[in-house]
């Protein structure tokens, strides 16, 4: 956790003072915008640190662009829609995810202001009346009556306009900004996640060639990447010594990759790469000396004459001991650390696996000779970075003494230490070649239907999809996949060893910071969702309406992926649903027919799914009637026949019809080859409903629309008691609220009997077929 909030702590997400109102507790203070001032915002990159602790919106003091813009749950980080203050607010109060993995997600970090007079001619201006029912709550015009905003020059996003003087042009019959030189449009300066990853890798490797200093990323006090010692050298008069200390190499993040179930999932896109930081330090053995004594042999000789005139030479040997000093000195000539290889290997792989190096910390999977992307089959791999450190040390040694022999010698040797770091990688295809998606559009009057079917494995490690967007003449339906990707910090601090000093610094989340938090994306599994209509500012003709799910077939239920503490996505807590087929009714205010549908789809890795087909065909209306009725005078055991035909009177066979009588009892019958089904029921009324087709049977086959009837047994065919039957009927009608219409209809029996006696249904169902 990065943020620890207690009643005594004020969290500041920007370089301003924190204040706490009476009874409000601690406040997270986010600065208000100052029109025309390029203001920077600290901690905007915390949006990539979802494993920190979220705070309540009630604990945030904010008076800036959008007063009430606090997401109520996990929210998607768009390409460049958020302002810097919005990013701070999202990062503090909720977790933020992306649905498409790339290295160019935009992160706003600073205000940018443009005169309204300098906007492009193709940018649109929108005027919203400021009142209590307006959901938009940006800056108002100078008279406080209007919200003014313009579209971004890069797309349909809206940007607030400050200090706008709004007037009415009677000639054009439209509002306009009367002070374009003084009104200011707010935008933002953006960086992206590629720059952030590159910045992090370079910062931790900045002193990689400095032998005195090492920076070790840590999480919770533990090393993020294991360190090692090595490059053992033999020493004069001492034991061996490791000169390389705290060496490490890491893999921060993979281009377009996400962490999912203990492995990086990497798409087979044309560009694969990794950020590989490293560092080390060198400890030269300390100079060493010790005193001992040298032994000098001294021999005395003298002759000794014997009585027999022989001479014998006597020797006497003794030793003189003199003090001496043995010494050794070490000096570092140079040290050089180099990541010598980054390889993506598996037991079954054949061919070149070595990635190419670009700069100090970037490696890309291309062939060094042809610059073509390296090709990998789907499967499981290991990505291994190898760091080699070569250290050259000069050793000088000798003896100093006034009486003993003195000497001085030296030698230069290079000592090598190698360390590695590996991560598991799952390779899939960026454009999901084995996934088949078919969209069938059933055309109706204000009641279209979409049938979507998937063929193939939709898991993230196989052939995932990100979004399917279907457009039906201005009606846009978006179907979202379950895959969400949360940026999480991998370290919360850094341990710096510099000479004899050891210091700990916190990882930070600001632009161009010294010790940026290293992050990668972790996968969360949500649920497939469908939205219609989705108001899009760049699609001004968007139709309005609602969706009604009709049926679905589940082919897989992947459980939630493990998320670190602090990432709160409730959709990830339960098994999610991947569909083989999904049907939804598209109800709208558009009564047109003869429409056609178009669709697009893509993958989380930015590829387009080529095996997408779309077809359109109209509804075939049906007519449901009841015929051959034999009413029972007792009110029980009425007999009749349901018949289902198309508009031309052709029988529709093999269809299931739901029948419900007055007491709520319901059952189903199936039409025979003549489109008929015999029924028996009790009570004065009968409901029958054909739901219509659910699944598409083929491109040339009709798709039948549903129909329903309400049949009332004529009063003359039933003998009523004075109170009992009516009382029972009313009681049954009230107890079965769905028959409320029938209860009213019973009160009009007389009128109905005179005018409608010869019609058993709304379409003349009393006639024999």
Residue pairs with C-beta under 8 A, 6 or more apart in sequence:
1 51
1 52
1 53
1 492
1 565
1 566
2 46
2 49
2 51
2 52
2 53
2 489
2 492
2 507
2 517
3 11
3 52
3 53
3 55
4 53
5 11
5 26
5 53
5 55
5 59
6 26
7 25
7 26
8 26
9 26
10 18
10 19
10 20
10 26
10 27
10 28
10 29
11 18
11 26
11 28
11 55
11 92
12 18
12 28
12 29
12 42
13 28
13 29
13 30
13 41
13 42
13 43
13 46
13 88
13 91
13 92
14 29
14 30
14 31
14 41
14 42
14 43
14 88
15 42
16 29
16 31
17 29
18 26
18 27
18 28
18 29
18 61
19 27
19 29
19 61
20 26
20 27
21 27
24 58
24 59
25 59
26 59
27 59
27 60
27 61
28 55
28 59
28 60
28 61
28 92
29 60
29 61
29 62
30 41
30 60
30 61
30 62
30 64
30 85
30 88
30 89
30 92
31 39
31 41
31 64
31 85
32 62
32 63
32 64
33 39
33 64
33 65
33 85
33 111
33 162
33 186
34 111
35 113
35 162
35 163
35 184
35 186
36 113
36 184
37 111
37 113
38 110
38 111
38 112
38 113
38 189
39 84
39 110
39 111
40 84
40 109
40 110
40 111
40 511
41 84
41 85
41 87
41 88
41 109
41 110
41 111
42 509
42 510
43 88
43 91
43 508
43 509
43 510
44 84
44 87
44 88
44 91
44 107
44 108
44 109
44 509
44 510
44 511
45 107
45 109
45 196
45 509
45 510
45 511
45 516
45 517
46 52
46 88
46 91
46 92
46 509
47 77
47 87
47 90
47 91
47 96
47 107
47 487
48 107
48 193
48 196
48 487
48 488
48 489
48 509
48 517
48 519
49 91
49 487
49 488
49 489
49 509
49 517
49 519
50 95
50 96
50 97
50 486
50 487
50 488
50 566
50 567
51 488
51 489
51 564
51 565
51 566
51 567
52 489
52 566
53 566
54 92
54 93
54 94
54 95
54 566
54 568
55 92
55 93
56 93
57 70
57 89
57 93
60 70
60 89
60 92
60 93
62 85
62 89
64 85
65 83
65 85
65 86
65 138
65 139
65 160
65 186
66 86
66 136
66 137
66 138
66 160
67 137
68 137
69 86
69 89
69 137
70 89
70 93
70 94
71 90
71 93
71 94
72 94
73 94
73 570
74 94
74 95
74 96
74 97
74 484
74 486
74 568
74 569
74 571
75 90
75 94
75 95
75 96
75 97
76 96
76 97
76 98
76 99
77 90
77 96
77 97
77 98
77 105
78 106
78 157
79 105
79 106
79 155
80 106
80 108
80 152
80 154
80 155
80 157
80 188
80 190
81 157
82 90
82 108
82 188
83 108
83 111
83 186
83 188
84 108
84 109
84 110
84 111
84 188
86 108
87 107
87 108
87 109
90 96
91 509
95 486
95 567
95 568
95 569
96 486
96 487
97 484
97 485
97 486
97 524
97 569
98 105
98 484
98 485
98 487
98 521
99 466
99 467
99 480
99 481
99 483
99 484
99 485
99 604
100 466
100 602
100 604
100 605
100 606
101 256
101 257
101 258
101 267
101 485
101 521
101 604
101 605
101 606
102 193
102 256
102 606
103 192
103 193
103 194
103 197
103 255
103 256
104 192
104 193
104 194
105 192
105 193
106 190
106 191
106 192
107 190
107 191
107 192
107 193
107 196
108 188
108 189
108 190
109 188
109 189
109 190
109 191
109 510
109 511
110 188
110 189
110 511
111 186
111 187
111 188
111 189
112 186
112 187
112 188
112 189
113 184
113 185
113 186
113 187
114 184
114 185
114 187
115 180
115 181
115 182
115 183
115 184
115 185
116 150
116 161
116 164
116 177
116 179
116 180
116 181
116 183
116 184
116 185
117 180
117 181
117 183
119 150
119 153
119 185
120 153
123 150
123 151
123 152
123 153
124 150
124 151
125 148
125 149
125 150
125 161
125 176
125 177
126 148
126 149
126 150
126 158
127 146
127 147
127 148
127 166
127 175
128 134
128 136
128 146
128 147
128 148
128 149
129 145
129 146
129 147
130 140
130 141
130 144
130 145
130 146
130 147
134 147
136 147
136 149
137 147
138 147
138 149
138 160
139 147
139 160
139 161
139 162
139 163
140 146
140 147
141 147
141 148
141 164
141 165
141 166
142 163
142 164
142 165
142 166
142 179
143 165
143 166
145 166
146 164
146 166
146 175
147 160
148 160
148 161
148 164
148 166
148 177
148 183
149 158
149 159
149 160
149 161
150 158
150 159
150 161
150 185
151 157
151 158
151 159
151 537
151 538
152 158
152 159
152 187
155 538
156 536
156 537
156 538
156 539
157 537
158 537
159 185
159 186
159 187
160 185
160 186
161 177
161 183
161 184
161 185
161 186
162 183
162 184
162 185
162 186
163 179
163 182
163 183
163 184
164 177
164 179
164 183
165 177
165 178
165 179
165 182
165 183
166 175
166 176
166 177
166 178
167 175
167 176
167 178
168 174
168 175
168 176
169 175
169 176
177 183
191 511
193 487
196 516
196 519
197 252
197 253
197 275
198 275
198 361
198 362
199 512
199 516
200 252
200 275
200 277
200 516
200 517
200 518
200 519
201 252
201 275
201 276
201 277
201 361
201 362
202 277
202 360
202 361
203 513
203 514
203 515
203 516
204 215
204 217
204 250
204 277
204 279
204 494
204 515
204 518
205 277
205 278
205 279
205 360
205 361
206 215
207 213
207 214
207 215
207 279
208 277
208 278
208 279
208 280
208 337
208 360
209 335
209 336
209 337
210 281
211 280
211 281
211 282
211 332
211 335
211 391
212 281
212 282
212 498
212 499
213 281
213 496
213 497
213 498
213 499
214 245
214 246
214 247
214 279
214 280
214 281
214 496
214 497
215 279
215 494
215 495
215 496
215 515
216 223
216 224
216 225
216 227
216 246
216 248
216 279
216 494
216 495
216 496
216 497
217 223
217 224
217 225
217 250
217 490
217 491
217 493
217 494
217 507
217 518
218 224
218 491
218 492
218 493
218 494
218 495
218 504
219 489
219 490
219 491
219 492
219 493
220 492
221 493
223 248
223 495
224 250
224 490
224 491
224 518
225 248
225 249
225 250
225 421
226 248
226 421
227 245
227 246
227 247
227 248
228 247
228 248
228 417
228 419
229 242
229 244
229 245
229 246
229 247
229 417
230 242
230 244
230 247
230 389
230 417
230 418
230 419
231 242
231 243
231 244
231 389
231 391
231 415
231 416
231 417
232 240
232 241
232 242
232 243
232 415
233 240
233 241
233 243
233 285
233 393
233 413
233 415
234 240
235 241
235 285
235 288
235 328
235 395
236 288
236 326
236 328
236 395
236 397
237 288
237 290
237 326
237 328
238 285
238 288
238 328
241 285
242 283
242 417
243 282
243 283
243 284
243 285
243 391
243 393
243 415
244 280
244 281
244 282
244 335
244 389
244 391
244 415
244 417
245 280
245 281
245 282
245 283
246 279
246 280
246 281
246 497
247 278
247 279
247 280
247 281
247 337
247 387
247 389
247 417
247 419
248 278
248 279
248 280
248 387
248 419
248 421
249 276
249 277
249 278
249 339
249 385
249 386
249 387
249 419
249 420
249 421
250 276
250 277
250 278
250 385
250 421
250 518
251 274
251 275
251 276
251 383
251 385
251 421
251 423
252 274
252 275
252 276
252 277
252 490
252 518
252 520
253 274
253 275
253 518
253 519
253 520
253 521
254 264
254 266
254 272
254 273
254 274
254 383
254 425
254 520
255 271
255 272
255 273
255 274
255 364
256 266
256 267
256 269
256 271
256 272
256 430
256 605
256 606
257 264
257 265
257 266
257 267
257 425
257 520
257 521
258 264
258 265
258 460
258 485
258 520
258 521
258 522
258 523
258 604
259 265
259 520
259 521
259 522
259 523
260 426
260 460
260 461
260 522
260 523
260 561
261 523
261 561
261 562
262 424
263 380
263 423
263 424
263 425
263 426
263 461
264 383
264 423
264 424
264 425
264 426
265 425
265 426
265 428
265 460
265 461
265 523
266 272
266 425
266 426
266 427
266 428
267 427
267 428
267 429
267 430
267 603
267 604
267 605
267 606
267 607
268 375
268 376
268 378
268 427
268 428
268 429
268 430
269 430
269 605
269 606
269 607
270 373
271 364
271 365
271 373
272 355
272 364
272 365
272 373
272 374
273 355
273 362
273 363
273 364
273 365
274 342
274 355
274 362
274 363
274 383
274 385
275 361
275 362
276 339
276 342
276 361
276 362
276 363
276 385
277 361
278 337
278 339
278 361
278 385
278 387
279 337
280 335
280 337
280 387
280 389
281 497
282 332
282 335
282 391
284 330
284 331
284 332
284 393
285 330
286 330
287 327
287 328
287 329
287 330
288 327
288 328
289 325
289 326
289 327
289 328
290 325
290 326
291 323
291 324
291 325
291 326
292 324
292 326
293 321
293 322
293 323
293 324
294 321
294 322
294 324
294 401
294 403
294 404
294 405
295 319
295 320
295 321
296 319
296 320
296 321
296 322
296 403
296 404
297 317
297 319
298 317
298 318
298 319
298 320
299 315
299 316
299 317
300 315
300 316
300 317
300 318
301 313
301 314
301 315
301 316
302 313
302 314
303 311
303 312
303 313
303 314
304 311
304 312
304 313
304 314
305 311
305 312
306 312
322 401
322 402
322 403
322 404
323 401
323 403
323 404
324 399
324 400
324 401
324 403
324 404
325 399
325 400
325 401
326 397
326 398
326 399
327 397
327 398
327 399
327 400
328 395
328 396
328 397
329 395
329 396
329 397
330 393
330 394
330 395
330 396
331 393
331 394
331 396
332 391
332 392
332 393
332 394
333 392
333 393
333 394
333 412
334 391
334 392
335 389
335 390
335 391
335 392
336 389
336 390
336 391
337 387
337 388
337 389
338 387
338 388
338 389
338 390
339 357
339 363
339 385
339 386
339 387
339 388
340 386
340 387
340 388
341 354
341 355
341 384
341 385
341 386
342 354
342 355
342 357
342 363
342 383
342 384
342 385
342 386
343 353
343 354
343 355
343 383
343 384
343 386
344 353
344 355
344 365
344 374
344 376
344 381
344 382
344 383
344 425
345 353
345 381
345 382
345 384
346 379
346 380
346 381
346 382
348 379
349 376
349 381
351 374
351 375
352 367
352 374
353 374
354 368
355 363
355 364
355 365
355 366
355 374
356 363
356 364
356 365
356 366
356 367
356 368
357 363
358 364
365 373
365 374
365 376
366 372
366 373
366 374
367 373
367 374
376 427
377 427
378 427
378 428
378 429
378 462
379 426
379 427
380 424
380 425
380 426
380 427
381 424
381 425
381 426
381 427
382 422
382 423
382 424
382 425
383 422
383 423
383 424
383 425
384 420
384 421
384 422
385 420
385 421
385 422
386 418
386 419
386 420
387 418
387 419
387 420
387 421
388 416
388 417
388 418
389 416
389 417
389 418
389 419
390 414
390 415
390 416
391 414
391 415
391 416
391 417
392 412
392 413
392 414
392 415
393 412
393 413
393 415
394 410
394 411
394 412
395 410
395 411
395 412
395 413
396 408
396 409
396 410
397 408
397 409
397 410
398 406
398 407
398 408
398 409
399 405
399 406
399 407
400 406
426 461
428 460
428 461
428 462
428 463
428 464
429 463
429 607
430 603
430 605
430 606
430 607
431 603
431 607
431 608
431 609
431 610
432 456
432 462
432 463
432 464
432 465
432 603
432 607
432 609
433 463
433 610
433 611
434 456
434 457
434 462
434 463
435 454
435 455
435 456
435 457
435 458
435 463
435 464
435 465
435 609
435 611
436 454
436 455
436 456
436 611
437 452
437 453
437 454
437 455
437 465
437 468
437 601
437 609
437 611
437 612
437 613
438 452
438 453
438 455
438 612
438 613
438 614
438 615
439 450
439 451
439 452
439 468
439 470
439 597
439 599
439 612
439 613
439 614
439 615
440 450
440 451
440 452
440 453
440 614
440 615
440 616
440 617
440 696
441 448
441 449
441 450
441 470
441 472
441 595
441 596
441 597
441 614
441 615
441 616
441 617
442 448
442 449
442 450
442 451
442 616
442 617
442 618
442 619
442 703
443 593
443 594
443 595
443 596
443 616
443 617
443 618
443 619
444 593
444 618
444 619
444 705
445 591
445 592
445 593
446 545
446 587
446 588
446 589
446 590
446 591
447 585
447 586
447 587
447 619
448 472
448 475
448 585
448 586
448 588
448 595
449 550
449 583
449 584
449 585
449 586
449 619
449 703
450 470
450 477
450 583
450 584
450 586
450 597
451 581
451 582
451 583
451 695
451 696
452 468
452 479
452 579
452 581
452 582
452 583
453 580
453 581
453 582
454 465
454 555
454 578
454 579
454 580
454 581
455 580
456 462
456 463
457 463
457 556
458 464
458 465
458 481
458 555
458 556
458 578
459 556
459 558
459 578
460 483
460 523
460 604
464 481
464 483
464 603
464 604
465 481
465 601
465 602
465 603
465 604
465 609
466 480
466 481
466 483
466 601
466 602
466 603
466 604
467 478
467 479
467 480
467 481
467 601
467 602
468 478
468 479
468 599
468 600
468 601
468 612
469 476
469 477
469 478
469 479
469 599
469 600
469 601
470 476
470 477
470 478
470 479
470 597
470 598
470 599
470 614
471 477
471 597
471 598
471 599
472 586
472 595
472 596
472 597
473 590
473 592
473 595
473 596
474 539
474 541
474 542
474 543
474 590
475 532
475 533
475 542
475 543
475 545
475 586
475 588
475 590
476 532
476 533
476 534
476 536
476 539
476 542
477 530
477 531
477 532
477 533
477 547
477 584
477 586
478 530
478 531
478 532
478 534
479 528
479 529
479 530
479 582
480 528
480 529
480 530
480 531
481 528
481 604
482 525
482 526
482 527
482 528
482 558
482 571
482 576
482 577
482 578
483 523
483 524
483 525
483 526
483 604
484 523
484 524
484 525
484 526
484 569
484 571
484 572
485 521
485 522
485 523
485 524
485 604
486 521
486 522
486 523
486 524
486 563
486 567
486 569
487 519
487 520
487 521
488 519
488 520
488 521
488 522
488 564
488 567
489 507
489 517
489 518
489 519
490 517
490 518
490 519
490 520
491 507
491 517
491 518
492 506
492 507
492 517
493 504
493 505
493 506
493 507
493 515
494 504
494 505
494 507
494 515
495 502
495 503
495 504
496 502
496 503
496 504
496 505
505 514
505 515
506 515
507 515
507 516
507 517
507 518
508 514
508 515
508 516
508 517
509 516
509 517
522 561
522 563
522 564
522 567
523 561
524 560
524 561
524 563
524 567
524 569
524 571
524 572
525 558
525 559
525 560
525 561
525 571
525 572
525 576
526 569
526 571
526 572
526 576
527 571
527 576
527 577
528 576
528 577
528 578
528 579
528 582
530 547
530 549
530 582
530 584
531 547
532 545
532 546
532 547
532 584
532 586
532 588
533 542
533 543
533 544
533 545
533 588
534 542
535 542
536 542
543 588
543 589
543 590
544 588
544 589
545 586
545 587
545 588
545 589
545 590
546 587
546 588
547 584
547 585
547 586
547 587
548 584
548 585
548 587
549 582
549 583
549 584
549 585
550 583
550 584
550 585
550 694
551 581
551 582
551 583
551 694
551 695
552 577
552 579
552 581
552 582
552 583
553 579
553 580
553 581
553 582
554 577
554 578
554 579
554 580
555 578
555 579
555 580
556 577
556 578
557 575
557 576
557 577
557 578
558 575
558 576
558 578
559 575
559 576
560 572
560 573
560 574
560 575
560 576
561 572
563 569
563 572
581 695
583 694
583 695
593 618
595 616
596 616
597 614
597 616
598 614
599 612
599 614
600 608
600 612
601 608
601 609
601 612
602 608
602 609
603 609
615 699
617 699
617 703
618 703
619 692
619 703
619 704
619 705
620 646
620 647
620 702
620 703
620 704
620 705
621 646
621 647
621 704
621 705
621 707
622 644
622 645
622 646
622 647
622 652
622 690
622 692
622 704
622 705
622 706
622 707
623 644
623 645
623 646
623 647
623 649
623 707
623 763
624 642
624 643
624 644
624 657
624 688
624 689
624 690
624 707
624 708
624 709
625 642
625 643
625 645
625 709
625 760
625 761
625 763
625 764
625 765
625 769
626 640
626 641
626 642
626 643
626 679
626 686
626 688
626 709
626 711
626 760
626 761
626 765
627 640
627 641
627 643
627 760
627 765
627 766
627 767
627 768
627 769
628 639
628 640
628 641
628 768
629 638
629 639
629 640
629 711
629 713
629 760
629 766
630 638
630 639
630 640
631 638
631 713
631 714
631 717
631 718
632 638
632 639
632 717
632 718
633 717
633 718
633 719
634 718
634 719
635 682
635 683
635 684
635 713
635 718
635 719
635 725
636 682
636 683
637 680
637 682
638 680
638 681
638 682
638 686
638 713
639 678
639 679
639 680
640 678
640 679
640 680
640 681
640 686
640 711
641 676
641 677
641 678
641 679
642 657
642 659
642 669
642 671
642 676
642 677
642 678
642 679
642 688
643 651
643 671
643 674
643 675
643 676
643 677
643 765
643 769
644 651
644 652
644 655
644 657
644 671
644 675
644 676
644 690
644 707
645 651
645 652
645 675
645 769
646 652
646 702
646 704
649 769
650 675
651 671
651 673
651 674
651 675
651 676
652 671
652 675
652 704
653 671
653 672
653 673
653 674
653 675
654 670
654 671
655 670
655 671
655 675
655 690
655 704
656 668
656 669
656 670
656 690
656 691
657 668
657 669
657 670
657 671
657 677
657 688
657 689
657 690
658 666
658 667
658 668
658 688
658 689
658 690
658 691
659 666
659 667
659 668
659 669
659 679
659 681
659 686
659 687
659 688
660 666
660 686
660 687
660 688
660 689
661 681
661 682
661 683
661 685
661 686
661 687
662 682
662 683
662 684
662 685
662 686
662 729
662 732
662 733
662 736
662 739
662 742
663 682
663 683
663 732
663 736
664 732
664 735
664 736
664 738
664 739
669 677
669 678
669 679
670 677
671 677
679 686
679 688
683 713
683 729
683 732
684 712
684 713
684 718
684 729
684 742
684 746
685 710
685 711
685 712
685 713
685 739
685 742
685 745
686 710
686 711
686 713
687 708
687 709
687 710
687 711
687 739
688 708
688 709
688 711
689 706
689 707
689 708
689 709
690 704
690 706
690 707
690 708
691 706
692 704
692 705
692 706
692 707
693 703
693 704
693 705
696 703
697 703
709 761
709 762
709 765
710 741
710 742
710 745
711 760
711 761
711 765
712 742
712 745
712 746
712 749
712 752
714 753
714 757
715 749
715 750
715 753
716 753
718 725
720 726
726 746
729 743
729 746
730 743
730 746
732 739
733 739
733 740
733 742
733 743
733 746
734 743
745 752
758 766
759 765
759 766
760 766
